[in-house]
């Protein structure tokens, strides 16, 4: 009996060790995947836009990231992308034609990051300083052949699984018969949206404790950051507070939409103001990720706007005094990417935007990243 027991002991020990390694190995493996994903898109934000913001601010929240890289942005058939095609690449991992919103080149719907997340029981939300129907946010939850189909995108919002919707654009949700409407029918999408969640039309009406929220704070885009009495960081904080109640996690898109608008106008002071506003929102998400963990943060851009360059200024006085632009449109320049949290190592080096989108989806689905 004793001899038999002595023979069994090593088997038991090995079995226990194997189970421990299996359990902890799986835990370690799962730690490489995020529970929450926050994606920041600085619309039109290139390296020089960040440079100008840093000169004026001194230190940016972007400097807190240890992983960074560069991203190519061309669309399926053009070197210079627009926001629709670029955002589609980030949202679906697939290239498409300019003006397309999460449809393929043969105009078939492409499954988005938000749609994958909702199938997993995660909450989803968008916070933008443009209309919520604009191309960049729309690519994460809508499917239309042309980005100008704002009324159709608004209708898809109502029928989507979004839990948080913050930005402008109420003009596309009210009937044609109402003053200020840009719809061509008499559908009252605000009323339809109210059946799913609280709807507010001004920042001071933002509720405290709610499970879902639609805040359409302007007819179209929000006022410029300099003209608002609230920041993108405050809107981001409100969204995270709601979405983080879901134990299964969330996916959130935040866009600094008007960096692009200022660059189109060749307004370097506007670029700086919008960059600082955007960077503040990045800090809010980073603070959440540091405190709660299991959160992947990606900060990038859909494209570069303006061919922007900083020519002169002063670090000491935090002033940008001379800048230049090569165009009022977009360029093919690569844009930066920053990452923090589980899976962040996947986003270093030079990559294409569709590869970035596919990597985010793979991390969400806990799949091995394809090289």
C-alpha positions in Angstrom: 0.0 0.0 0.0 2.7 2.4 1.0 4.7 1.7 -2.2 1.6 2.2 -4.3 0.9 5.5 -2.5 4.5 6.7 -3.1 4.0 6.0 -6.9 0.8 8.0 -7.0 2.2 11.1 -5.2 4.3 12.3 -8.2 1.3 11.9 -10.5 -0.9 13.9 -8.2 1.8 16.6 -7.9 2.2 16.8 -11.6 -1.5 17.0 -12.2 -1.9 19.8 -9.7 1.0 21.7 -11.2 -0.5 21.2 -14.7 -3.9 22.6 -13.5 -2.2 25.6 -11.9 -0.2 26.4 -15.0 -3.4 25.9 -17.1 -5.4 28.3 -14.9 -2.8 30.9 -14.5 -1.7 30.6 -18.1 -5.3 31.3 -19.2 -5.5 34.2 -16.8 -2.3 35.7 -18.2 -3.6 35.1 -21.7 -6.9 36.9 -20.9 -5.0 39.8 -19.4 -3.7 40.5 -22.9 -7.2 41.3 -24.1 -9.2 44.4 -23.1 -12.6 44.5 -21.4 -13.1 48.1 -22.5 -11.9 49.9 -25.6 -11.7 53.7 -26.0 -10.8 55.0 -29.4 -9.9 58.6 -29.9 -9.8 60.1 -33.4 -8.4 63.6 -33.8 -9.9 64.4 -37.2 -7.2 65.8 -39.5 -4.6 65.5 -36.7 -1.0 65.1 -38.0 2.3 65.4 -36.3 2.5 69.2 -36.7 -1.0 69.7 -35.1 0.3 67.8 -32.0 3.5 69.8 -32.1 1.6 73.1 -32.1 -0.6 71.9 -29.2 2.5 70.8 -27.2 4.2 74.2 -27.7 1.1 76.0 -26.5 0.3 73.6 -23.6 3.8 72.6 -22.5 2.9 69.0 -21.6 0.2 66.9 -23.3 -1.7 63.8 -22.1 -0.5 62.2 -25.3 3.0 62.1 -23.7 1.7 59.6 -21.1 1.6 56.8 -23.7 4.5 54.4 -24.0 3.4 52.8 -27.3 3.3 54.9 -30.5 3.6 54.5 -34.2 2.5 55.9 -37.6 -0.5 55.0 -39.8 -1.0 55.1 -43.6 -4.4 56.4 -44.5 -5.2 55.9 -48.3 -8.6 54.7 -49.3 -9.3 51.7 -51.6 -8.9 53.7 -54.8 -7.4 57.1 -53.9 -4.1 58.1 -52.2 -5.9 61.0 -50.5 -8.7 59.6 -48.2 -11.7 61.3 -46.8 -13.0 60.8 -43.3 -15.7 58.3 -44.4 -13.3 55.8 -46.0 -10.6 56.3 -43.3 -13.1 55.8 -40.4 -14.5 52.8 -42.2 -11.0 51.2 -42.2 -10.7 51.9 -38.5 -14.2 50.7 -37.7 -14.3 47.5 -39.8 -10.7 46.7 -40.8 -11.6 47.0 -44.4 -10.7 49.5 -47.1 -13.4 51.2 -49.2 -14.0 54.1 -51.5 -14.1 57.8 -50.5 -17.6 58.9 -49.2 -18.5 55.3 -48.3 -19.7 54.7 -44.7 -19.0 51.1 -43.6 -20.0 49.6 -47.0 -17.6 47.8 -49.3 -16.6 48.8 -52.7 -19.5 46.8 -54.1 -21.7 48.7 -51.6 -22.4 45.8 -49.2 -22.5 46.5 -45.4 -19.3 45.8 -43.5 -19.6 44.6 -40.0 -18.3 47.3 -37.5 -16.5 47.2 -34.2 -19.6 48.4 -32.5 -21.7 45.6 -34.0 -19.2 43.0 -32.8 -19.2 44.6 -29.3 -22.9 44.6 -29.0 -23.1 40.9 -29.9 -20.8 40.4 -26.9 -23.2 42.3 -24.6 -20.9 45.3 -24.3 -22.2 48.9 -24.3 -21.3 51.3 -27.1 -21.2 55.0 -27.3 -19.9 58.0 -29.3 -18.8 61.5 -28.2 -18.0 64.0 -31.0 -17.8 67.8 -31.5 -19.4 67.4 -34.9 -22.9 66.2 -35.8 -23.3 62.6 -34.6 -24.3 61.9 -38.3 -20.9 62.9 -39.6 -18.8 60.4 -41.5 -16.3 59.6 -38.8 -18.7 58.5 -36.0 -21.2 57.1 -38.5 -18.7 54.5 -39.8 -18.8 52.8 -36.4 -22.6 52.2 -36.4 -24.1 53.0 -39.8 -24.0 51.7 -43.4 -24.7 54.2 -46.3 -23.2 54.5 -49.7 -22.6 58.3 -49.4 -21.6 60.2 -46.2 -24.0 63.0 -47.2 -27.0 60.8 -46.3 -27.3 62.4 -42.9 -31.0 61.8 -42.6 -30.5 58.0 -43.3 -27.7 57.9 -40.8 -29.9 59.6 -38.1 -32.6 56.9 -38.7 -30.0 54.2 -38.4 -28.9 55.7 -35.1 -32.4 55.3 -33.7 -32.4 51.6 -34.8 -28.9 50.9 -33.6 -27.7 49.5 -30.3 -25.9 52.7 -29.2 -26.2 53.4 -25.4 -24.5 56.8 -25.4 -24.8 59.5 -28.1 -23.2 62.9 -27.5 -22.6 65.6 -30.0 -24.6 67.8 -32.3 -27.0 67.2 -35.1 -30.6 67.4 -33.8 -31.5 69.1 -37.2 -31.5 65.6 -38.8 -33.8 64.1 -36.2 -36.8 66.5 -36.3 -39.6 66.5 -38.9 -39.4 68.6 -42.1 -42.3 70.7 -40.8 -40.3 71.9 -37.8 -38.1 75.0 -38.0 -34.5 74.1 -38.5 -35.1 70.6 -39.9 -32.8 69.2 -42.6 -35.0 66.2 -43.2 -37.1 65.7 -46.3 -39.8 63.8 -44.5 -41.9 64.2 -41.4 -40.4 61.5 -39.3 -39.8 62.6 -35.7 -36.7 60.7 -34.8 -36.2 62.5 -31.5 -39.5 61.0 -30.3 -38.4 57.6 -31.5 -35.0 58.0 -29.8 -36.8 58.9 -26.5 -38.4 55.5 -26.4 -34.9 54.0 -26.0 -33.2 56.6 -23.8 -33.3 60.1 -22.2 -32.8 62.8 -24.8 -31.4 66.3 -23.9 -30.7 69.2 -26.2 -28.4 71.3 -24.0 -25.4 70.6 -21.8 -27.0 72.0 -18.6 -29.8 69.4 -18.9 -27.4 66.4 -18.8 -28.8 64.0 -16.3 -26.7 62.5 -13.5 -27.5 58.8 -13.0 -28.9 57.2 -16.2 -28.2 53.9 -18.0 -28.4 55.4 -21.5 -28.2 58.9 -22.9 -28.6 60.9 -26.2 -27.4 64.5 -25.9 -27.7 66.4 -29.1 -26.3 69.8 -28.0 -26.5 71.8 -31.3 -28.4 71.8 -34.6 -25.3 70.6 -36.5 -21.7 70.7 -35.1 -21.0 71.9 -31.6 -19.6 75.4 -31.1 -15.8 75.7 -31.3 -14.0 74.8 -28.1 -13.3 78.5 -27.4 -17.1 79.3 -27.6 -18.3 76.4 -25.4 -18.8 76.5 -21.6 -18.1 72.8 -21.4 -15.2 70.7 -22.7 -14.8 67.5 -24.6 -13.2 66.1 -21.5 -16.5 66.7 -19.5 -18.5 65.1 -22.3 -16.1 62.1 -22.2 -16.4 61.8 -18.5 -20.2 61.7 -18.7 -20.1 58.9 -21.4 -17.6 56.8 -19.4 -19.7 57.1 -16.3 -22.7 55.7 -18.0 -20.9 53.0 -20.1 -18.7 51.7 -17.3 -21.8 50.4 -15.5 -21.9 47.4 -17.8 -20.0 44.6 -16.2 -19.3 43.1 -19.7 -17.5 46.3 -20.7 -17.9 48.9 -23.4 -16.5 50.4 -26.6 -16.4 54.2 -26.9 -15.5 56.4 -29.8 -14.4 60.0 -29.1 -13.7 62.4 -31.9 -12.0 65.9 -31.8 -13.9 66.7 -35.0 -12.9 70.4 -35.3 -9.2 70.0 -35.5 -9.9 69.2 -39.1 -12.3 72.2 -39.5 -9.6 74.6 -38.3 -7.0 73.1 -40.5 -9.3 73.4 -43.6 -9.5 77.1 -42.7 -5.7 77.3 -42.2 -6.4 78.7 -38.8 -3.4 77.6 -36.6 -4.9 79.2 -33.4 -8.1 77.2 -34.0 -6.0 74.0 -34.4 -4.2 74.7 -31.1 -7.5 75.3 -29.2 -9.1 72.2 -30.6 -6.0 70.1 -30.0 -5.9 71.1 -26.3 -9.6 70.4 -26.0 -9.1 66.9 -27.5 -6.0 66.2 -25.4 -8.0 67.0 -22.3 -10.5 64.3 -23.3 -7.6 61.9 -23.8 -6.5 62.5 -20.3 -9.9 61.7 -18.9 -9.9 58.3 -20.6 -6.3 57.6 -19.6 -7.1 58.4 -16.0 -10.0 55.9 -16.1 -7.8 53.2 -17.7 -5.0 53.7 -15.1 -7.6 53.5 -12.2 -9.7 50.6 -13.5 -7.4 48.6 -15.8 -8.5 46.2 -18.5 -9.0 49.2 -20.8 -7.3 49.6 -24.2 -6.9 53.2 -25.4 -6.1 54.0 -29.0 -5.5 57.6 -30.1 -5.0 58.3 -33.8 -6.4 60.3 -36.7 -8.4 59.5 -39.8 -6.0 61.6 -42.0 -3.9 64.8 -42.0 -5.5 68.0 -43.0 -3.8 71.1 -44.4 -0.2 70.0 -44.9 0.4 71.9 -41.7 3.8 72.9 -40.4 5.1 75.0 -37.5 7.6 77.5 -38.6 8.4 79.6 -35.5 7.4 80.2 -32.0 8.6 80.0 -28.4 8.8 77.2 -25.9 9.4 79.7 -23.1 6.3 81.8 -23.8 4.3 78.9 -25.2 3.5 80.6 -28.4 3.3 79.5 -32.0 4.0 82.6 -34.1 4.4 81.3 -37.6 2.9 78.4 -39.5 2.4 77.2 -43.0 -0.1 75.1 -45.0 0.3 73.4 -48.4 -3.5 72.9 -49.0 -6.9 73.6 -47.6 -7.7 69.9 -48.1 -6.4 66.5 -46.9 -2.9 65.1 -47.5 -1.5 61.6 -47.8 0.9 62.2 -44.9 0.9 59.4 -42.3 -0.7 60.1 -39.0 0.4 59.2 -35.5 -1.1 56.5 -33.3 -0.7 56.1 -29.5 -1.8 53.1 -27.4 -2.1 52.1 -23.8 -3.5 49.0 -22.0 -4.1 45.4 -22.9 -3.0 44.7 -26.4 -1.3 48.1 -26.9 1.9 46.5 -28.2 0.1 45.7 -31.4 0.0 49.3 -32.4 3.7 50.3 -32.6 5.6 50.9 -35.8 4.2 51.8 -39.2 0.9 50.2 -40.1 -2.1 50.8 -42.4 -5.4 52.0 -41.0 -7.2 48.9 -42.1 -4.7 46.7 -40.2 -5.3 48.9 -37.1 -9.0 48.4 -37.4 -8.7 44.6 -37.8 -6.3 44.4 -34.8 -8.8 46.2 -32.6 -11.6 43.8 -33.7 -9.3 40.8 -33.1 -8.5 42.1 -29.6 -12.2 42.6 -28.9 -13.0 39.0 -30.0 -10.0 37.7 -28.2 -8.5 36.3 -31.4 -4.8 35.9 -32.2 -3.6 39.0 -34.1 -2.9 38.3 -37.7 0.5 39.3 -39.0 
